[in-house]
Amino acid sequence: MAYTKNAKKANRVNKHRRVFNARHKKAVKDTVKATTKLIAAKKPADAEKSLPALYKAIDKAAKHGTIKKNTAARMKSRITKRLQATVK
């Protein structure tokens, strides 16, 4: 239990940030899963259409510090690489 005024405020801020971080992570997870399913189902046209939404979710999460920049770049790179392999 927080006793000092600063510790109480830190707890409030952490709760607030946890909500936003969870929201960003959920958006990334859902879009990655949807795109991966399209790639696995051999639907490259649909998967390509879902890429902008995927990039947007990943970039937003990285911008807000939910995930690191290199993690975001790695995720985008791997998904794109998988998609290009199905197109060929």
PyMOL Python script that loads the backbone (N, CA, C, O; Angstrom):
from pymol import cmd

cmd.read_pdbstr("""\
ATOM      1  N   MET A   1       0.845  -1.189   0.000  1.00  0.00           N
ATOM      2  CA  MET A   1       0.000   0.000   0.000  1.00  0.00           C
ATOM      3  C   MET A   1       0.877   1.234   0.000  1.00  0.00           C
ATOM      4  O   MET A   1       1.836   1.326   0.766  1.00  0.00           O
ATOM      5  N   ALA A   2       0.549   2.176  -0.854  1.00  0.00           N
ATOM      6  CA  ALA A   2       1.308   3.412  -0.947  1.00  0.00           C
ATOM      7  C   ALA A   2       0.925   4.340   0.207  1.00  0.00           C
ATOM      8  O   ALA A   2      -0.255   4.518   0.512  1.00  0.00           O
ATOM      9  N   TYR A   3       1.932   4.921   0.837  1.00  0.00           N
ATOM     10  CA  TYR A   3       1.675   5.811   1.963  1.00  0.00           C
ATOM     11  C   TYR A   3       1.861   7.275   1.600  1.00  0.00           C
ATOM     12  O   TYR A   3       1.040   8.121   1.957  1.00  0.00           O
ATOM     13  N   THR A   4       2.940   7.572   0.891  1.00  0.00           N
ATOM     14  CA  THR A   4       3.227   8.977   0.596  1.00  0.00           C
ATOM     15  C   THR A   4       2.362   9.470  -0.560  1.00  0.00           C
ATOM     16  O   THR A   4       1.808   8.694  -1.338  1.00  0.00           O
ATOM     17  N   LYS A   5       2.273  10.774  -0.631  1.00  0.00           N
ATOM     18  CA  LYS A   5       1.476  11.405  -1.670  1.00  0.00           C
ATOM     19  C   LYS A   5       2.026  11.058  -3.056  1.00  0.00           C
ATOM     20  O   LYS A   5       1.266  10.792  -3.987  1.00  0.00           O
ATOM     21  N   ASN A   6       3.356  11.064  -3.180  1.00  0.00           N
ATOM     22  CA  ASN A   6       3.984  10.749  -4.464  1.00  0.00           C
ATOM     23  C   ASN A   6       3.721   9.308  -4.877  1.00  0.00           C
ATOM     24  O   ASN A   6       3.475   9.038  -6.052  1.00  0.00           O
ATOM     25  N   ALA A   7       3.768   8.394  -3.941  1.00  0.00           N
ATOM     26  CA  ALA A   7       3.540   6.983  -4.244  1.00  0.00           C
ATOM     27  C   ALA A   7       2.098   6.751  -4.667  1.00  0.00           C
ATOM     28  O   ALA A   7       1.834   5.944  -5.559  1.00  0.00           O
ATOM     29  N   LYS A   8       1.156   7.455  -4.031  1.00  0.00           N
ATOM     30  CA  LYS A   8      -0.251   7.324  -4.402  1.00  0.00           C
ATOM     31  C   LYS A   8      -0.475   7.818  -5.827  1.00  0.00           C
ATOM     32  O   LYS A   8      -1.208   7.200  -6.599  1.00  0.00           O
ATOM     33  N   LYS A   9       0.158   8.931  -6.167  1.00  0.00           N
ATOM     34  CA  LYS A   9       0.028   9.474  -7.519  1.00  0.00           C
ATOM     35  C   LYS A   9       0.663   8.516  -8.525  1.00  0.00           C
ATOM     36  O   LYS A   9       0.115   8.300  -9.605  1.00  0.00           O
ATOM     37  N   ALA A  10       1.805   7.946  -8.180  1.00  0.00           N
ATOM     38  CA  ALA A  10       2.471   6.997  -9.074  1.00  0.00           C
ATOM     39  C   ALA A  10       1.571   5.799  -9.353  1.00  0.00           C
ATOM     40  O   ALA A  10       1.531   5.301 -10.478  1.00  0.00           O
ATOM     41  N   ASN A  11       0.853   5.337  -8.343  1.00  0.00           N
ATOM     42  CA  ASN A  11      -0.082   4.228  -8.541  1.00  0.00           C
ATOM     43  C   ASN A  11      -1.211   4.601  -9.492  1.00  0.00           C
ATOM     44  O   ASN A  11      -1.603   3.803 -10.344  1.00  0.00           O
ATOM     45  N   ARG A  12      -1.732   5.814  -9.347  1.00  0.00           N
ATOM     46  CA  ARG A  12      -2.797   6.276 -10.239  1.00  0.00           C
ATOM     47  C   ARG A  12      -2.297   6.335 -11.676  1.00  0.00           C
ATOM     48  O   ARG A  12      -2.980   5.895 -12.601  1.00  0.00           O
ATOM     49  N   VAL A  13      -1.105   6.882 -11.852  1.00  0.00           N
ATOM     50  CA  VAL A  13      -0.532   7.007 -13.193  1.00  0.00           C
ATOM     51  C   VAL A  13      -0.283   5.625 -13.796  1.00  0.00           C
ATOM     52  O   VAL A  13      -0.547   5.403 -14.978  1.00  0.00           O
ATOM     53  N   ASN A  14       0.224   4.701 -12.984  1.00  0.00           N
ATOM     54  CA  ASN A  14       0.498   3.348 -13.478  1.00  0.00           C
ATOM     55  C   ASN A  14      -0.778   2.642 -13.921  1.00  0.00           C
ATOM     56  O   ASN A  14      -0.777   1.946 -14.936  1.00  0.00           O
ATOM     57  N   LYS A  15      -1.862   2.813 -13.174  1.00  0.00           N
ATOM     58  CA  LYS A  15      -3.135   2.212 -13.559  1.00  0.00           C
ATOM     59  C   LYS A  15      -3.609   2.768 -14.898  1.00  0.00           C
ATOM     60  O   LYS A  15      -4.079   2.027 -15.761  1.00  0.00           O
ATOM     61  N   HIS A  16      -3.480   4.068 -15.054  1.00  0.00           N
ATOM     62  CA  HIS A  16      -3.893   4.749 -16.279  1.00  0.00           C
ATOM     63  C   HIS A  16      -3.071   4.248 -17.464  1.00  0.00           C
ATOM     64  O   HIS A  16      -3.623   3.938 -18.519  1.00  0.00           O
ATOM     65  N   ARG A  17      -1.773   4.169 -17.292  1.00  0.00           N
ATOM     66  CA  ARG A  17      -0.884   3.715 -18.372  1.00  0.00           C
ATOM     67  C   ARG A  17      -1.122   2.254 -18.707  1.00  0.00           C
ATOM     68  O   ARG A  17      -1.054   1.864 -19.872  1.00  0.00           O
ATOM     69  N   ARG A  18      -1.402   1.439 -17.690  1.00  0.00           N
ATOM     70  CA  ARG A  18      -1.627   0.012 -17.922  1.00  0.00           C
ATOM     71  C   ARG A  18      -2.815  -0.206 -18.859  1.00  0.00           C
ATOM     72  O   ARG A  18      -2.787  -1.093 -19.711  1.00  0.00           O
ATOM     73  N   VAL A  19      -3.846   0.603 -18.695  1.00  0.00           N
ATOM     74  CA  VAL A  19      -5.029   0.498 -19.549  1.00  0.00           C
ATOM     75  C   VAL A  19      -4.666   0.785 -21.003  1.00  0.00           C
ATOM     76  O   VAL A  19      -5.046   0.038 -21.904  1.00  0.00           O
ATOM     77  N   PHE A  20      -3.929   1.868 -21.222  1.00  0.00           N
ATOM     78  CA  PHE A  20      -3.566   2.239 -22.588  1.00  0.00           C
ATOM     79  C   PHE A  20      -2.586   1.249 -23.198  1.00  0.00           C
ATOM     80  O   PHE A  20      -2.689   0.920 -24.380  1.00  0.00           O
ATOM     81  N   ASN A  21      -1.627   0.766 -22.392  1.00  0.00           N
ATOM     82  CA  ASN A  21      -0.676  -0.218 -22.903  1.00  0.00           C
ATOM     83  C   ASN A  21      -1.389  -1.504 -23.293  1.00  0.00           C
ATOM     84  O   ASN A  21      -1.083  -2.098 -24.328  1.00  0.00           O
ATOM     85  N   ALA A  22      -2.330  -1.932 -22.476  1.00  0.00           N
ATOM     86  CA  ALA A  22      -3.082  -3.144 -22.781  1.00  0.00           C
ATOM     87  C   ALA A  22      -3.887  -2.965 -24.063  1.00  0.00           C
ATOM     88  O   ALA A  22      -3.987  -3.884 -24.876  1.00  0.00           O
ATOM     89  N   ARG A  23      -4.453  -1.789 -24.236  1.00  0.00           N
ATOM     90  CA  ARG A  23      -5.248  -1.495 -25.433  1.00  0.00           C
ATOM     91  C   ARG A  23      -4.378  -1.565 -26.691  1.00  0.00           C
ATOM     92  O   ARG A  23      -4.770  -2.157 -27.696  1.00  0.00           O
ATOM     93  N   HIS A  24      -3.189  -0.951 -26.619  1.00  0.00           N
ATOM     94  CA  HIS A  24      -2.285  -0.968 -27.770  1.00  0.00           C
ATOM     95  C   HIS A  24      -1.800  -2.389 -28.073  1.00  0.00           C
ATOM     96  O   HIS A  24      -1.748  -2.802 -29.232  1.00  0.00           O
ATOM     97  N   LYS A  25      -1.446  -3.127 -27.022  1.00  0.00           N
ATOM     98  CA  LYS A  25      -0.964  -4.496 -27.220  1.00  0.00           C
ATOM     99  C   LYS A  25      -2.052  -5.377 -27.823  1.00  0.00           C
ATOM    100  O   LYS A  25      -1.773  -6.198 -28.696  1.00  0.00           O
ATOM    101  N   LYS A  26      -3.272  -5.212 -27.370  1.00  0.00           N
ATOM    102  CA  LYS A  26      -4.401  -5.996 -27.882  1.00  0.00           C
ATOM    103  C   LYS A  26      -4.629  -5.695 -29.362  1.00  0.00           C
ATOM    104  O   LYS A  26      -4.879  -6.606 -30.152  1.00  0.00           O
ATOM    105  N   ALA A  27      -4.543  -4.422 -29.737  1.00  0.00           N
ATOM    106  CA  ALA A  27      -4.728  -4.039 -31.136  1.00  0.00           C
ATOM    107  C   ALA A  27      -3.651  -4.674 -32.009  1.00  0.00           C
ATOM    108  O   ALA A  27      -3.941  -5.172 -33.098  1.00  0.00           O
ATOM    109  N   VAL A  28      -2.414  -4.657 -31.533  1.00  0.00           N
ATOM    110  CA  VAL A  28      -1.318  -5.253 -32.293  1.00  0.00           C
ATOM    111  C   VAL A  28      -1.534  -6.754 -32.417  1.00  0.00           C
ATOM    112  O   VAL A  28      -1.416  -7.317 -33.505  1.00  0.00           O
ATOM    113  N   LYS A  29      -1.846  -7.391 -31.311  1.00  0.00           N
ATOM    114  CA  LYS A  29      -2.023  -8.843 -31.300  1.00  0.00           C
ATOM    115  C   LYS A  29      -3.152  -9.273 -32.239  1.00  0.00           C
ATOM    116  O   LYS A  29      -3.008 -10.242 -32.985  1.00  0.00           O
ATOM    117  N   ASP A  30      -4.270  -8.552 -32.199  1.00  0.00           N
ATOM    118  CA  ASP A  30      -5.417  -8.899 -33.031  1.00  0.00           C
ATOM    119  C   ASP A  30      -5.106  -8.732 -34.516  1.00  0.00           C
ATOM    120  O   ASP A  30      -5.453  -9.594 -35.323  1.00  0.00           O
ATOM    121  N   THR A  31      -4.451  -7.623 -34.882  1.00  0.00           N
ATOM    122  CA  THR A  31      -4.164  -7.392 -36.303  1.00  0.00           C
ATOM    123  C   THR A  31      -3.106  -8.365 -36.821  1.00  0.00           C
ATOM    124  O   THR A  31      -3.185  -8.818 -37.963  1.00  0.00           O
ATOM    125  N   VAL A  32      -2.120  -8.684 -35.988  1.00  0.00           N
ATOM    126  CA  VAL A  32      -1.106  -9.660 -36.397  1.00  0.00           C
ATOM    127  C   VAL A  32      -1.762 -11.017 -36.613  1.00  0.00           C
ATOM    128  O   VAL A  32      -1.474 -11.703 -37.594  1.00  0.00           O
ATOM    129  N   LYS A  33      -2.631 -11.397 -35.706  1.00  0.00           N
ATOM    130  CA  LYS A  33      -3.316 -12.687 -35.802  1.00  0.00           C
ATOM    131  C   LYS A  33      -4.185 -12.747 -37.060  1.00  0.00           C
ATOM    132  O   LYS A  33      -4.188 -13.754 -37.768  1.00  0.00           O
ATOM    133  N   ALA A  34      -4.918 -11.674 -37.335  1.00  0.00           N
ATOM    134  CA  ALA A  34      -5.792 -11.649 -38.510  1.00  0.00           C
ATOM    135  C   ALA A  34      -4.977 -11.746 -39.797  1.00  0.00           C
ATOM    136  O   ALA A  34      -5.336 -12.492 -40.709  1.00  0.00           O
ATOM    137  N   THR A  35      -3.892 -10.998 -39.870  1.00  0.00           N
ATOM    138  CA  THR A  35      -3.052 -11.020 -41.066  1.00  0.00           C
ATOM    139  C   THR A  35      -2.384 -12.378 -41.231  1.00  0.00           C
ATOM    140  O   THR A  35      -2.287 -12.892 -42.346  1.00  0.00           O
ATOM    141  N   THR A  36      -1.925 -12.961 -40.132  1.00  0.00           N
ATOM    142  CA  THR A  36      -1.283 -14.274 -40.188  1.00  0.00           C
ATOM    143  C   THR A  36      -2.266 -15.337 -40.675  1.00  0.00           C
ATOM    144  O   THR A  36      -1.895 -16.224 -41.444  1.00  0.00           O
ATOM    145  N   LYS A  37      -3.514 -15.247 -40.229  1.00  0.00           N
ATOM    146  CA  LYS A  37      -4.534 -16.201 -40.685  1.00  0.00           C
ATOM    147  C   LYS A  37      -4.762 -16.077 -42.193  1.00  0.00           C
ATOM    148  O   LYS A  37      -4.920 -17.083 -42.885  1.00  0.00           O
ATOM    149  N   LEU A  38      -4.778 -14.841 -42.698  1.00  0.00           N
ATOM    150  CA  LEU A  38      -4.964 -14.627 -44.133  1.00  0.00           C
ATOM    151  C   LEU A  38      -3.786 -15.190 -44.921  1.00  0.00           C
ATOM    152  O   LEU A  38      -3.965 -15.777 -45.988  1.00  0.00           O
ATOM    153  N   ILE A  39      -2.583 -15.006 -44.387  1.00  0.00           N
ATOM    154  CA  ILE A  39      -1.397 -15.541 -45.060  1.00  0.00           C
ATOM    155  C   ILE A  39      -1.439 -17.063 -45.060  1.00  0.00           C
ATOM    156  O   ILE A  39      -1.129 -17.693 -46.071  1.00  0.00           O
ATOM    157  N   ALA A  40      -1.820 -17.655 -43.935  1.00  0.00           N
ATOM    158  CA  ALA A  40      -1.892 -19.112 -43.830  1.00  0.00           C
ATOM    159  C   ALA A  40      -2.975 -19.690 -44.741  1.00  0.00           C
ATOM    160  O   ALA A  40      -2.854 -20.813 -45.229  1.00  0.00           O
ATOM    161  N   ALA A  41      -4.029 -18.912 -44.962  1.00  0.00           N
ATOM    162  CA  ALA A  41      -5.124 -19.362 -45.819  1.00  0.00           C
ATOM    163  C   ALA A  41      -4.836 -19.114 -47.295  1.00  0.00           C
ATOM    164  O   ALA A  41      -5.704 -19.312 -48.145  1.00  0.00           O
ATOM    165  N   LYS A  42      -3.613 -18.679 -47.595  1.00  0.00           N
ATOM    166  CA  LYS A  42      -3.185 -18.427 -48.983  1.00  0.00           C
ATOM    167  C   LYS A  42      -4.065 -17.377 -49.664  1.00  0.00           C
ATOM    168  O   LYS A  42      -4.489 -17.543 -50.808  1.00  0.00           O
ATOM    169  N   LYS A  43      -4.327 -16.295 -48.929  1.00  0.00           N
ATOM    170  CA  LYS A  43      -5.087 -15.177 -49.490  1.00  0.00           C
ATOM    171  C   LYS A  43      -4.209 -13.925 -49.467  1.00  0.00           C
ATOM    172  O   LYS A  43      -4.436 -13.024 -48.660  1.00  0.00           O
ATOM    173  N   PRO A  44      -3.201 -13.864 -50.355  1.00  0.00           N
ATOM    174  CA  PRO A  44      -2.262 -12.746 -50.308  1.00  0.00           C
ATOM    175  C   PRO A  44      -2.902 -11.394 -50.620  1.00  0.00           C
ATOM    176  O   PRO A  44      -2.454 -10.373 -50.099  1.00  0.00           O
ATOM    177  N   ALA A  45      -3.926 -11.366 -51.448  1.00  0.00           N
ATOM    178  CA  ALA A  45      -4.569 -10.092 -51.777  1.00  0.00           C
ATOM    179  C   ALA A  45      -5.241  -9.497 -50.543  1.00  0.00           C
ATOM    180  O   ALA A  45      -5.114  -8.303 -50.272  1.00  0.00           O
ATOM    181  N   ASP A  46      -5.952 -10.334 -49.804  1.00  0.00           N
ATOM    182  CA  ASP A  46      -6.617  -9.854 -48.591  1.00  0.00           C
ATOM    183  C   ASP A  46      -5.595  -9.487 -47.518  1.00  0.00           C
ATOM    184  O   ASP A  46      -5.768  -8.512 -46.787  1.00  0.00           O
ATOM    185  N   ALA A  47      -4.539 -10.273 -47.435  1.00  0.00           N
ATOM    186  CA  ALA A  47      -3.496  -9.999 -46.444  1.00  0.00           C
ATOM    187  C   ALA A  47      -2.819  -8.663 -46.736  1.00  0.00           C
ATOM    188  O   ALA A  47      -2.497  -7.903 -45.823  1.00  0.00           O
ATOM    189  N   GLU A  48      -2.608  -8.388 -48.030  1.00  0.00           N
ATOM    190  CA  GLU A  48      -1.985  -7.112 -48.401  1.00  0.00           C
ATOM    191  C   GLU A  48      -2.890  -5.940 -48.046  1.00  0.00           C
ATOM    192  O   GLU A  48      -2.406  -4.870 -47.675  1.00  0.00           O
ATOM    193  N   LYS A  49      -4.187  -6.134 -48.156  1.00  0.00           N
ATOM    194  CA  LYS A  49      -5.131  -5.068 -47.801  1.00  0.00           C
ATOM    195  C   LYS A  49      -5.137  -4.810 -46.297  1.00  0.00           C
ATOM    196  O   LYS A  49      -5.430  -3.697 -45.859  1.00  0.00           O
ATOM    197  N   SER A  50      -4.814  -5.832 -45.506  1.00  0.00           N
ATOM    198  CA  SER A  50      -4.815  -5.657 -44.057  1.00  0.00           C
ATOM    199  C   SER A  50      -3.488  -5.107 -43.522  1.00  0.00           C
ATOM    200  O   SER A  50      -3.391  -4.764 -42.344  1.00  0.00           O
ATOM    201  N   LEU A  51      -2.464  -5.021 -44.384  1.00  0.00           N
ATOM    202  CA  LEU A  51      -1.155  -4.521 -43.940  1.00  0.00           C
ATOM    203  C   LEU A  51      -1.192  -3.091 -43.402  1.00  0.00           C
ATOM    204  O   LEU A  51      -0.580  -2.835 -42.365  1.00  0.00           O
ATOM    205  N   PRO A  52      -1.878  -2.144 -44.052  1.00  0.00           N
ATOM    206  CA  PRO A  52      -1.889  -0.786 -43.494  1.00  0.00           C
ATOM    207  C   PRO A  52      -2.435  -0.716 -42.071  1.00  0.00           C
ATOM    208  O   PRO A  52      -1.916   0.034 -41.245  1.00  0.00           O
ATOM    209  N   ALA A  53      -3.469  -1.485 -41.782  1.00  0.00           N
ATOM    210  CA  ALA A  53      -4.024  -1.503 -40.427  1.00  0.00           C
ATOM    211  C   ALA A  53      -3.022  -2.107 -39.457  1.00  0.00           C
ATOM    212  O   ALA A  53      -2.883  -1.647 -38.324  1.00  0.00           O
ATOM    213  N   LEU A  54      -2.326  -3.137 -39.910  1.00  0.00           N
ATOM    214  CA  LEU A  54      -1.305  -3.777 -39.082  1.00  0.00           C
ATOM    215  C   LEU A  54      -0.172  -2.804 -38.782  1.00  0.00           C
ATOM    216  O   LEU A  54       0.243  -2.663 -37.632  1.00  0.00           O
ATOM    217  N   TYR A  55       0.328  -2.133 -39.820  1.00  0.00           N
ATOM    218  CA  TYR A  55       1.414  -1.168 -39.635  1.00  0.00           C
ATOM    219  C   TYR A  55       0.980  -0.039 -38.702  1.00  0.00           C
ATOM    220  O   TYR A  55       1.758   0.420 -37.866  1.00  0.00           O
ATOM    221  N   LYS A  56      -0.260   0.399 -38.852  1.00  0.00           N
ATOM    222  CA  LYS A  56      -0.762   1.488 -38.017  1.00  0.00           C
ATOM    223  C   LYS A  56      -0.778   1.076 -36.547  1.00  0.00           C
ATOM    224  O   LYS A  56      -0.341   1.836 -35.682  1.00  0.00           O
ATOM    225  N   ALA A  57      -1.275  -0.113 -36.267  1.00  0.00           N
ATOM    226  CA  ALA A  57      -1.346  -0.594 -34.882  1.00  0.00           C
ATOM    227  C   ALA A  57       0.048  -0.751 -34.288  1.00  0.00           C
ATOM    228  O   ALA A  57       0.285  -0.366 -33.143  1.00  0.00           O
ATOM    229  N   ILE A  58       0.971  -1.317 -35.062  1.00  0.00           N
ATOM    230  CA  ILE A  58       2.335  -1.525 -34.574  1.00  0.00           C
ATOM    231  C   ILE A  58       3.030  -0.185 -34.349  1.00  0.00           C
ATOM    232  O   ILE A  58       3.692   0.009 -33.329  1.00  0.00           O
ATOM    233  N   ASP A  59       2.882   0.734 -35.294  1.00  0.00           N
ATOM    234  CA  ASP A  59       3.533   2.043 -35.166  1.00  0.00           C
ATOM    235  C   ASP A  59       2.982   2.834 -33.984  1.00  0.00           C
ATOM    236  O   ASP A  59       3.736   3.517 -33.290  1.00  0.00           O
ATOM    237  N   LYS A  60       1.683   2.749 -33.753  1.00  0.00           N
ATOM    238  CA  LYS A  60       1.091   3.447 -32.607  1.00  0.00           C
ATOM    239  C   LYS A  60       1.624   2.894 -31.293  1.00  0.00           C
ATOM    240  O   LYS A  60       1.937   3.651 -30.374  1.00  0.00           O
ATOM    241  N   ALA A  61       1.726   1.576 -31.209  1.00  0.00           N
ATOM    242  CA  ALA A  61       2.240   0.950 -29.995  1.00  0.00           C
ATOM    243  C   ALA A  61       3.688   1.360 -29.753  1.00  0.00           C
ATOM    244  O   ALA A  61       4.085   1.605 -28.614  1.00  0.00           O
ATOM    245  N   ALA A  62       4.474   1.434 -30.818  1.00  0.00           N
ATOM    246  CA  ALA A  62       5.879   1.833 -30.685  1.00  0.00           C
ATOM    247  C   ALA A  62       5.984   3.311 -30.319  1.00  0.00           C
ATOM    248  O   ALA A  62       6.828   3.699 -29.512  1.00  0.00           O
ATOM    249  N   LYS A  63       5.130   4.122 -30.910  1.00  0.00           N
ATOM    250  CA  LYS A  63       5.155   5.563 -30.645  1.00  0.00           C
ATOM    251  C   LYS A  63       4.860   5.867 -29.180  1.00  0.00           C
ATOM    252  O   LYS A  63       5.468   6.759 -28.588  1.00  0.00           O
ATOM    253  N   HIS A  64       3.928   5.124 -28.605  1.00  0.00           N
ATOM    254  CA  HIS A  64       3.533   5.360 -27.217  1.00  0.00           C
ATOM    255  C   HIS A  64       4.395   4.602 -26.211  1.00  0.00           C
ATOM    256  O   HIS A  64       4.184   4.705 -25.002  1.00  0.00           O
ATOM    257  N   GLY A  65       5.376   3.835 -26.718  1.00  0.00           N
ATOM    258  CA  GLY A  65       6.298   3.159 -25.817  1.00  0.00           C
ATOM    259  C   GLY A  65       5.797   1.828 -25.283  1.00  0.00           C
ATOM    260  O   GLY A  65       6.396   1.262 -24.368  1.00  0.00           O
ATOM    261  N   THR A  66       4.710   1.326 -25.840  1.00  0.00           N
ATOM    262  CA  THR A  66       4.194   0.041 -25.399  1.00  0.00           C
ATOM    263  C   THR A  66       5.126  -1.081 -25.847  1.00  0.00           C
ATOM    264  O   THR A  66       5.399  -2.016 -25.094  1.00  0.00           O
ATOM    265  N   ILE A  67       5.606  -0.974 -27.074  1.00  0.00           N
ATOM    266  CA  ILE A  67       6.646  -1.883 -27.555  1.00  0.00           C
ATOM    267  C   ILE A  67       7.806  -1.033 -28.045  1.00  0.00           C
ATOM    268  O   ILE A  67       7.632   0.149 -28.341  1.00  0.00           O
ATOM    269  N   LYS A  68       8.990  -1.629 -28.131  1.00  0.00           N
ATOM    270  CA  LYS A  68      10.168  -0.871 -28.557  1.00  0.00           C
ATOM    271  C   LYS A  68      10.190  -0.728 -30.069  1.00  0.00           C
ATOM    272  O   LYS A  68       9.541  -1.488 -30.789  1.00  0.00           O
ATOM    273  N   LYS A  69      10.948   0.261 -30.542  1.00  0.00           N
ATOM    274  CA  LYS A  69      11.015   0.537 -31.980  1.00  0.00           C
ATOM    275  C   LYS A  69      11.554  -0.648 -32.762  1.00  0.00           C
ATOM    276  O   LYS A  69      11.033  -0.987 -33.825  1.00  0.00           O
ATOM    277  N   ASN A  70      12.590  -1.274 -32.239  1.00  0.00           N
ATOM    278  CA  ASN A  70      13.167  -2.411 -32.960  1.00  0.00           C
ATOM    279  C   ASN A  70      12.208  -3.597 -32.995  1.00  0.00           C
ATOM    280  O   ASN A  70      12.169  -4.338 -33.978  1.00  0.00           O
ATOM    281  N   THR A  71      11.445  -3.776 -31.939  1.00  0.00           N
ATOM    282  CA  THR A  71      10.444  -4.839 -31.911  1.00  0.00           C
ATOM    283  C   THR A  71       9.391  -4.582 -32.980  1.00  0.00           C
ATOM    284  O   THR A  71       8.969  -5.500 -33.683  1.00  0.00           O
ATOM    285  N   ALA A  72       8.972  -3.326 -33.096  1.00  0.00           N
ATOM    286  CA  ALA A  72       7.976  -2.962 -34.107  1.00  0.00           C
ATOM    287  C   ALA A  72       8.529  -3.221 -35.505  1.00  0.00           C
ATOM    288  O   ALA A  72       7.837  -3.781 -36.355  1.00  0.00           O
ATOM    289  N   ALA A  73       9.763  -2.816 -35.740  1.00  0.00           N
ATOM    290  CA  ALA A  73      10.378  -3.016 -37.051  1.00  0.00           C
ATOM    291  C   ALA A  73      10.507  -4.503 -37.357  1.00  0.00           C
ATOM    292  O   ALA A  73      10.269  -4.929 -38.487  1.00  0.00           O
ATOM    293  N   ARG A  74      10.878  -5.286 -36.364  1.00  0.00           N
ATOM    294  CA  ARG A  74      11.039  -6.729 -36.555  1.00  0.00           C
ATOM    295  C   ARG A  74       9.692  -7.384 -36.879  1.00  0.00           C
ATOM    296  O   ARG A  74       9.612  -8.246 -37.755  1.00  0.00           O
ATOM    297  N   MET A  75       8.648  -6.977 -36.178  1.00  0.00           N
ATOM    298  CA  MET A  75       7.321  -7.535 -36.425  1.00  0.00           C
ATOM    299  C   MET A  75       6.860  -7.229 -37.852  1.00  0.00           C
ATOM    300  O   MET A  75       6.382  -8.115 -38.560  1.00  0.00           O
ATOM    301  N   LYS A  76       7.006  -5.993 -38.257  1.00  0.00           N
ATOM    302  CA  LYS A  76       6.589  -5.589 -39.599  1.00  0.00           C
ATOM    303  C   LYS A  76       7.396  -6.337 -40.659  1.00  0.00           C
ATOM    304  O   LYS A  76       6.856  -6.781 -41.673  1.00  0.00           O
ATOM    305  N   SER A  77       8.687  -6.466 -40.408  1.00  0.00           N
ATOM    306  CA  SER A  77       9.556  -7.137 -41.365  1.00  0.00           C
ATOM    307  C   SER A  77       9.184  -8.604 -41.529  1.00  0.00           C
ATOM    308  O   SER A  77       9.115  -9.106 -42.651  1.00  0.00           O
ATOM    309  N   ARG A  78       8.946  -9.285 -40.434  1.00  0.00           N
ATOM    310  CA  ARG A  78       8.639 -10.714 -40.493  1.00  0.00           C
ATOM    311  C   ARG A  78       7.301 -10.983 -41.172  1.00  0.00           C
ATOM    312  O   ARG A  78       7.173 -11.918 -41.962  1.00  0.00           O
ATOM    313  N   ILE A  79       6.313 -10.163 -40.861  1.00  0.00           N
ATOM    314  CA  ILE A  79       5.000 -10.338 -41.499  1.00  0.00           C
ATOM    315  C   ILE A  79       5.109 -10.091 -43.001  1.00  0.00           C
ATOM    316  O   ILE A  79       4.570 -10.850 -43.807  1.00  0.00           O
ATOM    317  N   THR A  80       5.811  -9.023 -43.365  1.00  0.00           N
ATOM    318  CA  THR A  80       5.962  -8.681 -44.778  1.00  0.00           C
ATOM    319  C   THR A  80       6.719  -9.778 -45.518  1.00  0.00           C
ATOM    320  O   THR A  80       6.378 -10.124 -46.649  1.00  0.00           O
ATOM    321  N   LYS A  81       7.750 -10.323 -44.871  1.00  0.00           N
ATOM    322  CA  LYS A  81       8.529 -11.398 -45.478  1.00  0.00           C
ATOM    323  C   LYS A  81       7.667 -12.629 -45.722  1.00  0.00           C
ATOM    324  O   LYS A  81       7.762 -13.260 -46.774  1.00  0.00           O
ATOM    325  N   ARG A  82       6.819 -12.971 -44.741  1.00  0.00           N
ATOM    326  CA  ARG A  82       5.920 -14.113 -44.890  1.00  0.00           C
ATOM    327  C   ARG A  82       4.919 -13.887 -46.024  1.00  0.00           C
ATOM    328  O   ARG A  82       4.603 -14.799 -46.787  1.00  0.00           O
ATOM    329  N   LEU A  83       4.431 -12.653 -46.113  1.00  0.00           N
ATOM    330  CA  LEU A  83       3.471 -12.314 -47.156  1.00  0.00           C
ATOM    331  C   LEU A  83       4.121 -12.422 -48.524  1.00  0.00           C
ATOM    332  O   LEU A  83       3.521 -12.967 -49.451  1.00  0.00           O
ATOM    333  N   GLN A  84       5.333 -11.913 -48.665  1.00  0.00           N
ATOM    334  CA  GLN A  84       6.025 -11.973 -49.953  1.00  0.00           C
ATOM    335  C   GLN A  84       6.307 -13.415 -50.370  1.00  0.00           C
ATOM    336  O   GLN A  84       6.322 -13.723 -51.562  1.00  0.00           O
ATOM    337  N   ALA A  85       6.528 -14.291 -49.407  1.00  0.00           N
ATOM    338  CA  ALA A  85       6.773 -15.693 -49.731  1.00  0.00           C
ATOM    339  C   ALA A  85       5.526 -16.362 -50.303  1.00  0.00           C
ATOM    340  O   ALA A  85       5.637 -17.277 -51.118  1.00  0.00           O
ATOM    341  N   THR A  86       4.342 -15.915 -49.888  1.00  0.00           N
ATOM    342  CA  THR A  86       3.104 -16.510 -50.411  1.00  0.00           C
ATOM    343  C   THR A  86       2.758 -15.942 -51.786  1.00  0.00           C
ATOM    344  O   THR A  86       2.088 -16.599 -52.583  1.00  0.00           O
ATOM    345  N   VAL A  87       3.216 -14.722 -52.062  1.00  0.00           N
ATOM    346  CA  VAL A  87       2.912 -14.083 -53.342  1.00  0.00           C
ATOM    347  C   VAL A  87       3.681 -14.772 -54.461  1.00  0.00           C
ATOM    348  O   VAL A  87       3.164 -14.912 -55.569  1.00  0.00           O
ATOM    349  N   LYS A  88       4.899 -15.200 -54.188  1.00  0.00           N
ATOM    350  CA  LYS A  88       5.742 -15.796 -55.242  1.00  0.00           C
ATOM    351  C   LYS A  88       5.253 -17.134 -55.698  1.00  0.00           C
ATOM    352  O   LYS A  88       5.861 -17.748 -56.575  1.00  0.00           O
TER     353      LYS A  88
END
""", "prot")
cmd.dss("prot")
cmd.show_as("cartoon", "prot")
cmd.util.cbc("prot")
cmd.orient("prot")
